[in-house]
Each structure stands twice: as C-alpha cells, then as structure tokens.
Amino acid sequence: MNLPRFIALRLFLHSDAGKRVSRPAVLIATVGVAVGLAVMIVSVSVIIGFKRQVRDMVVGFGSHIQVANVRAPRSYEARPVEAGDSIFHILKGFAYVKRVQRYSTKPGMIKTADAFLGMVLKGVGPEYDLDFFRRHLLEGEVPQFGDTVSTGRVLLSCAIADKLKLKVGDKIDTYYIEGEVRARRLEVAGIYRTNFSDYDNLFLLTDLYTVNRLNGWQKDQASGLEVALERYGDLEEATYGLGMALYDTTDRYGEEYCVRNVEQLNPQIFAWLGILNVNIWVILILMAGVAGFTMVSGLLIIIIERTSMIGTLKSLGAGNTLVRRTFLWLACFLIGRGMVWGDIVGVALCLVQRYTGLFRLDPETYYMDAVPVSLNIWALLLLNIGTLLVSLLMLVGPSFLVAHIRPATSMRYE
C-alpha cells in the first residue's frame, strides 16, 4: 500500500481538509490551474484552427503542388507545357497523389460602363474539383467547365462583383493585350466569397477551352497541372518525388517542367503562419507559469498550516521523504481537480465558438469572419500532461520545506 498517497487522498477528500487559511489558498491554486489550462486549450485550438483554415484556402485555390513551365516561375505569363496523357500517367503513379487537374491562366482586364479592373482569367477542365468553390458559393451556380467548347460563363468573387456592381446573369466585357487587344464577353454564372483577398481580388474562373484559345495553345497544352495529395503531411516528400520524376524532362514542344508546392509558391503567407508558433509557446509558458506559481503558493500555505500534522508523522517515525511525497500527492490531486475544470471550460468555449461563431473577425485583415477553432485530442492530451509535469516539477523545491520542521517545535501549533 502506498502510504503517502493514502494520507494525501484522505486529506483531499476529507470535508474539513481545508482549514481557515489553506481553504482559500487551495481554491485560488485550483482556479489558477483551471484558468491556465483553459486559456492554453483555447489559444492552441484557435491558432491551430486559424493556420488550418488559411492553409486550406490557399490549397483550395491552387492545390498542394503545381507542375508548370520552368520559364514561368510564380507568374501568370502565358508559357504552356504539355498536359496530355503521358504527364498524367507519371503524376498519378505516386501513391500519395489524390488528383491531377489542368489549368490555364490569362491576365486581362474587366471593363464595365463606369469602372475597370485588372484580373487573371483561370480556365479549368472537366476533371477539376470545384467543391472548394461550391462550399463558398453565395449565389448562382458553379458551371460544369469543359475543354472542348466554350461555355461563355464565369465564376467570380464577391469582392470583384461589389467593386464592379455585378450580379448573377450580368454580361461582362473582358480584354486581353498581347500584341493586339482581344475581347471576350462572358456571363456571370455564380459569385463566391472566401474572404481570402489575395485571390478573391484576382481570379475569374471559366473553362479551359476559352483560355487556351485566348493564348493560342494546342488542346494538349496548359499553364500547368495542379496535384492534390491525400494528406498535407506528404507535401515535402511529394514535392521531392515529383521533382525527381520530372527532373530534366521536356515535353514534345521542348518545354521543361518545374515542380513547386504551395509553401514555395506562397512564402509570405506561410512565413506569417510560422510566426504564430512563437505566439503559442509564449502563451503556453506564461499560463504554465501562472498555474505552477499558484500551486507553489498553495502548497506552502498547506505545509505551514499542517505543521502539527507533519510533526506528528515524524514523531511516529515518518521520514522527510515520506512526508514530502504525501504533500506532492496532495498537490497532484489538487492539480488534477483544476485540470478537470480547465478541460471542461476550455473545450466548452471552443465548442460554443465552433457552432455559433460568437467571436467575429475582420475578414479584410484575418481572411475569415469568425474566430476558427480546431480541437485536437492529441493536443489536449499533451497540454494536460505538460501542465501536470510542469506544476509538479515546480513543487519539488517547496516540498523540501518539511525537512526544516522539527516534531518538538511543531507541537506548539497544537
């Protein structure tokens, strides 16, 4: 039988265990642990949710990996590569590749009766996954785009529609300058909103056939191919594997392929997301310190008030180690109670925000209109284990105070 744990459990469960001084101290220590853990859960869930939502939006617009012309790095210049069956066969041969889809781009300008706006017309084929745009559709519909005939329809963002005062069904005139001015009239089929201004203010989505004709390309050419992966965690491995498979490979038009992932194409966005990791560690250290110091003060008060009990135990033959372990077990029970309440409050706040969107954000600044949360069971476990270990380690030093308590001296506290 573990005697220190038994004594600590009796002290913890006894209805009169908290005396006049230690009762509020224990309450404050428990609340400190609960508040610290709740803040850590909410903070980590919000930051993980924010990073995941921003990452998913970037991936939604351009997939995980893009295979394009090596002479058109990070630009929308019209430099095609072959996008026929041979390259599809190579890319789909990797186990981590979920989907391969073609796209073509053409920079241009939209002009209405009283305004004009620069844009990039992006053409997609029938194999393109449009679920991302369907999830963010405000009005109208997402057309079924093809590569053999022009639909004459376009999908644009709410940001562009508001600037040009457009609505579903309106006809827009688009102009493209390459040697000579070329024009296309397109019909607004649908309006979407992602709040991701870097892309919402730029892209119009239409069929691959229209963009390829504007560029004067062959049917088996495109600006590039987007490769969607089964898991985001395979990004680095997939980038390297696809890069090696296409290294020094030229298509039948003499163009070389270049493989870039979403993090390489958007370094400023992912560098910004990486800075958020620093915020997580700052919050964790501060809240762990709050929880630990409140427990230290609580334990010291409990030891002082239990001086007579310590003297009695020592007079019965208990050593300093046994007494120290008794108070560490008592602290462990108190921390555990605080952690239970912290978990309940933290998880409850996250669930309320997830299902109600109670706390709002400015979409112009944060790319979303509500604070995102993402509850992760492994993160919760690590936070609980870390809080318990840090708090107990901070209590090891104060627990040595029992070594200075002498049985004869302690009797005067009776």
C-alpha positions in Angstrom: 0.0 0.0 0.0 1.3 3.5 -0.9 1.1 5.3 2.5 1.9 8.8 1.2 -0.9 8.5 -1.4 -3.3 7.2 1.1 -2.7 10.0 3.5 -2.9 12.6 0.7 -6.2 11.2 -0.6 -7.7 11.3 2.9 -6.6 14.9 3.2 -8.0 15.7 -0.2 -11.4 14.0 0.3 -12.0 15.0 4.0 -14.7 17.6 4.2 -12.7 19.6 6.8 -9.4 19.2 5.0 -9.3 22.9 4.0 -8.7 25.0 7.2 -9.3 28.7 7.7 -6.2 29.8 5.9 -5.5 27.0 3.5 -9.1 26.7 2.2 -8.9 30.0 0.1 -5.3 29.3 -0.9 -6.3 25.8 -2.2 -9.2 27.4 -4.0 -7.0 30.0 -5.6 -4.4 27.4 -6.6 -7.1 25.2 -8.2 -8.7 28.1 -10.0 -5.2 29.2 -11.3 -4.6 25.7 -12.8 -8.1 25.6 -14.3 -7.8 29.1 -15.8 -4.3 28.5 -17.1 -5.2 25.2 -18.8 -8.4 26.6 -20.2 -6.5 29.5 -21.7 -3.9 27.2 -23.2 -6.6 24.9 -24.7 -8.5 27.9 -26.3 -5.3 29.5 -27.5 -3.8 26.4 -29.1 -7.2 25.4 -30.7 -7.7 28.9 -32.2 -4.1 29.1 -33.6 -4.3 25.6 -35.0 -7.7 26.3 -36.5 -6.5 29.6 -37.9 -3.5 28.1 -39.6 -5.5 25.1 -40.9 -8.2 27.4 -42.4 -5.8 29.7 -44.1 -3.8 26.8 -45.4 -7.0 25.1 -46.7 -8.0 28.3 -48.6 -4.6 28.6 -50.3 -4.7 24.9 -51.2 -8.3 25.3 -52.4 -7.2 27.9 -55.0 -4.1 26.2 -56.2 -3.9 22.6 -54.8 -0.9 21.2 -52.9 1.6 21.1 -55.8 1.8 22.9 -59.2 3.6 21.5 -62.2 4.3 24.3 -64.6 6.7 25.7 -67.1 10.2 26.3 -65.7 10.4 29.6 -67.6 7.3 31.0 -65.9 8.1 30.9 -62.1 5.4 32.3 -59.9 3.8 34.4 -62.6 0.7 34.3 -64.8 2.7 34.8 -68.0 1.4 32.6 -70.9 4.1 29.9 -71.1 2.5 26.5 -71.6 3.5 22.9 -71.0 2.2 19.7 -72.4 -0.7 18.4 -70.2 -1.6 15.2 -72.0 -1.9 11.6 -71.0 1.8 11.0 -70.6 2.3 13.5 -67.8 -1.0 12.5 -66.2 0.3 8.9 -66.1 3.5 9.9 -64.4 1.9 12.1 -61.8 -0.9 9.6 -60.9 1.7 6.9 -60.5 2.6 8.1 -57.0 0.6 6.6 -54.1 0.2 10.0 -52.3 -1.4 11.7 -55.3 -5.1 12.0 -55.0 -6.0 14.0 -58.1 -4.4 15.8 -61.1 -6.1 18.6 -62.8 -5.2 21.1 -65.6 -5.4 24.8 -65.5 -4.5 27.8 -67.8 -4.3 31.4 -67.0 -4.6 34.7 -69.0 -4.0 38.1 -67.5 -6.6 40.7 -68.6 -9.0 43.4 -67.6 -12.7 43.7 -66.9 -14.4 46.8 -68.1 -17.9 47.9 -67.3 -19.8 51.2 -68.2 -18.2 53.1 -65.3 -15.3 51.0 -64.0 -12.5 48.7 -64.9 -10.4 46.2 -63.0 -7.3 44.0 -63.7 -7.7 40.3 -63.2 -6.5 36.8 -64.2 -8.8 34.5 -66.1 -8.2 30.9 -65.0 -9.5 28.1 -67.2 -10.1 24.7 -65.8 -11.0 21.3 -67.4 -13.8 18.9 -66.7 -11.6 16.9 -64.2 -11.1 20.0 -62.0 -12.5 19.6 -58.5 -14.8 22.6 -57.8 -16.0 21.6 -54.4 -14.0 24.4 -52.8 -15.9 27.0 -54.8 -19.3 25.3 -54.1 -18.7 25.5 -50.4 -18.1 29.2 -50.6 -20.8 30.0 -53.2 -23.1 32.9 -52.3 -25.4 33.0 -55.3 -25.8 31.5 -58.7 -24.2 28.2 -59.6 -20.8 26.6 -60.3 -20.9 25.7 -64.0 -19.5 22.5 -65.4 -16.5 23.7 -67.3 -15.0 21.8 -70.2 -12.1 21.7 -72.6 -13.8 21.2 -76.0 -16.3 24.0 -76.2 -16.7 27.5 -74.7 -19.4 27.8 -72.0 -19.2 31.6 -72.1 -19.7 31.7 -68.3 -17.5 32.8 -65.5 -17.4 32.4 -61.7 -16.1 35.4 -59.8 -15.7 36.6 -56.2 -17.9 38.8 -54.2 -15.1 41.3 -53.9 -14.9 41.8 -57.7 -18.7 41.8 -58.0 -19.0 44.5 -55.4 -16.3 46.7 -57.0 -17.9 46.5 -60.4 -21.5 46.3 -59.2 -22.1 43.0 -60.9 -24.7 40.3 -60.2 -25.6 36.8 -61.4 -26.7 36.9 -65.1 -24.8 40.1 -66.0 -22.6 40.2 -69.1 -19.1 41.4 -68.6 -16.6 42.5 -71.3 -13.0 41.3 -70.7 -9.9 42.4 -72.6 -6.5 40.8 -73.2 -3.5 42.6 -74.6 -0.8 40.5 -76.3 0.3 42.3 -79.5 -3.3 43.2 -80.2 -6.3 43.7 -78.0 -8.6 40.7 -77.8 -12.1 40.8 -76.2 -14.4 38.2 -74.8 -17.9 38.7 -73.4 -18.7 36.4 -70.5 -21.8 35.8 -68.4 -21.6 35.8 -64.6 -22.8 32.3 -63.6 -22.0 32.5 -59.9 -20.5 34.6 -57.1 -18.4 33.2 -54.3 -16.7 34.6 -51.2 -13.8 33.1 -49.3 -12.6 36.3 -47.6 -9.1 35.5 -48.9 -8.4 38.8 -50.6 -5.1 37.8 -52.2 -7.1 35.5 -54.5 -10.7 36.9 -54.3 -9.5 40.2 -55.9 -7.6 38.5 -58.7 -9.2 35.3 -60.2 -12.1 34.7 -62.5 -12.9 31.0 -63.2 -14.0 29.8 -66.6 -13.5 26.8 -68.9 -10.1 25.6 -70.2 -11.1 25.8 -73.8 -11.7 29.6 -73.7 -8.4 30.4 -72.0 -6.4 28.1 -74.3 -8.0 29.8 -77.4 -7.1 33.2 -76.0 -3.5 32.0 -75.5 -3.4 30.4 -78.9 -2.4 27.0 -77.5 -3.0 23.4 -78.6 -5.6 21.2 -76.9 -3.0 19.2 -75.0 -1.3 22.3 -73.6 -2.0 24.2 -70.4 -0.3 26.7 -68.0 0.2 23.7 -65.7 -1.2 20.9 -63.6 -2.4 21.0 -60.0 -1.6 18.0 -57.9 -3.8 17.3 -54.9 -2.4 15.0 -52.2 -4.1 12.5 -49.9 -2.5 14.1 -46.9 -0.9 17.5 -46.3 1.8 15.8 -44.3 3.1 14.2 -47.5 3.9 17.7 -49.0 7.7 17.6 -48.7 8.0 14.0 -49.8 5.7 14.5 -52.8 7.4 17.7 -53.9 10.8 15.9 -53.9 9.4 12.7 -55.5 7.6 14.6 -58.3 10.5 16.9 -58.8 12.9 13.9 -59.3 10.4 12.1 -61.6 10.2 15.2 -63.9 13.8 16.4 -63.5 15.3 17.4 -66.8 12.2 16.2 -68.6 11.0 18.1 -71.7 7.6 17.8 -73.4 7.1 17.4 -77.1 7.2 21.2 -77.5 10.6 21.5 -75.9 9.4 23.0 -72.6 10.7 21.8 -69.2 8.6 21.1 -66.2 9.1 22.7 -62.8 7.5 21.4 -59.5 6.6 23.8 -56.7 4.5 23.2 -53.7 2.0 25.6 -52.1 4.5 26.7 -49.4 7.1 27.6 -52.1 4.5 29.5 -54.2 3.2 31.5 -51.2 6.3 32.0 -48.9 5.0 35.2 -47.3 1.7 33.6 -46.2 3.4 30.5 -44.7 6.1 32.6 -43.1 3.4 34.6 -41.4 1.7 31.3 -40.2 5.0 30.1 -38.9 5.3 33.2 -36.7 2.1 32.1 -34.9 4.1 29.2 -33.5 6.0 31.7 -31.4 2.7 33.0 -30.0 1.7 29.5 -29.0 4.9 29.0 -27.0 4.7 32.4 -25.3 1.1 31.7 -24.2 2.0 28.1 -23.0 5.0 29.3 -21.0 3.0 32.2 -19.4 0.0 30.1 -18.5 2.1 27.1 -17.2 4.0 29.6 -15.0 0.7 31.0 -13.7 -0.6 27.5 -12.9 2.7 26.5 -11.3 3.2 29.6 -9.1 -0.4 29.5 -7.8 0.2 25.8 -6.8 3.5 26.7 -5.2 1.9 29.3 -3.0 -1.0 27.0 -2.2 1.4 24.2 -1.2 3.5 26.4 1.0 0.4 27.6 2.9 -0.9 24.0 3.3 2.5 22.9 4.6 2.7 25.7 7.1 -0.9 25.1 8.3 -0.2 21.3 8.5 2.9 21.8 10.6 1.4 19.9 13.6 0.4 17.0 11.3 4.0 16.9 9.9 5.4 16.9 13.5 3.0 14.0 14.5 4.1 11.9 11.4 7.7 12.5 12.1 7.3 11.6 15.8 5.7 8.3 14.6 8.8 7.5 12.6 8.0 9.0 9.2 11.0 10.4 7.3 11.2 13.6 5.3 10.9 11.7 2.0 7.5 10.1 3.1 6.2 13.5 4.2 7.3 15.2 1.1 5.7 12.6 -1.1 2.5 13.0 0.9 2.3 16.7 0.1 3.3 16.1 -3.5 0.5 13.6 -3.9 -1.9 16.1 -2.3 -0.7 18.7 -4.8 -1.2 16.2 -7.6 -4.9 15.7 -6.6 -5.5 19.4 -6.4 -3.8 20.0 -9.8 -5.9 17.2 -11.2 -9.1 18.8 -10.0 -8.1 22.1 -11.5 -7.2 20.4 -14.8 -10.7 18.7 -15.0 -12.4 22.1 -14.6 -9.9 23.7 -17.1 -10.7 21.0 -19.7 -14.4 21.4 -19.2 -14.2 25.2 -19.6 -11.7 25.3 -22.4 -13.4 22.6 -24.5 -16.9 24.2 -23.9 -15.6 27.6 -25.1 -14.2 26.0 -28.2 -17.4 24.2 -29.0 -19.5 27.3 -28.5 -17.3 29.2 -30.9 -17.3 26.4 -33.4 -21.1 26.1 -33.6 -22.1 29.7 -33.0 -19.3 31.9 -34.4 -19.8 34.1 -31.3 -16.5 35.9 -31.7 -16.1 37.7 -35.0 -13.1 38.9 -37.0 -12.5 41.5 -39.7 -12.2 39.4 -42.9 -10.1 42.1 -44.6 -7.4 41.6 -42.0 -7.7 37.9 -41.0 -9.1 36.3 -44.2 -12.1 35.0 -42.2 -15.2 36.5 -40.5 -15.2 34.4 -37.3 -12.5 33.0 -34.9 -11.7 29.5 -36.1 -11.2 26.6 -33.6 -9.8 23.2 -34.2 -10.0 20.7 -31.3 -7.2 18.1 -31.5 -7.3 15.2 -29.0 -3.5 14.8 -29.1 -3.0 18.5 -28.4 -5.4 18.2 -25.4 -3.5 15.2 -24.0 -0.1 17.0 -24.4 -1.4 20.1 -22.7 -2.8 18.2 -19.8 0.4 16.1 -19.4 2.6 19.1 -19.8 0.6 21.2 -17.2 0.8 18.3 -14.7 4.5 17.8 -15.1 5.5 21.5 -15.0 3.3 22.1 -12.0 4.8 19.1 -10.1 8.4 20.0 -11.0 7.8 23.5 -9.7 6.5 22.0 -6.4 9.6 19.7 -5.8 11.6 22.6 -4.4 9.0 24.0 -1.9 8.3 20.4 -0.7 11.7 20.3 0.9 10.4 22.8 3.5 9.1 19.8 5.5 12.7 18.9 6.3 13.1 22.0 8.5 10.0 21.2 10.6 11.0 19.5 14.0 8.5 17.4 15.9 9.2 19.1 19.2 8.8 22.6 17.7 5.7 21.7 15.8 3.8 20.8 19.0 3.4 24.4 19.9 1.0 24.8 17.0 -1.5 22.4 18.7 
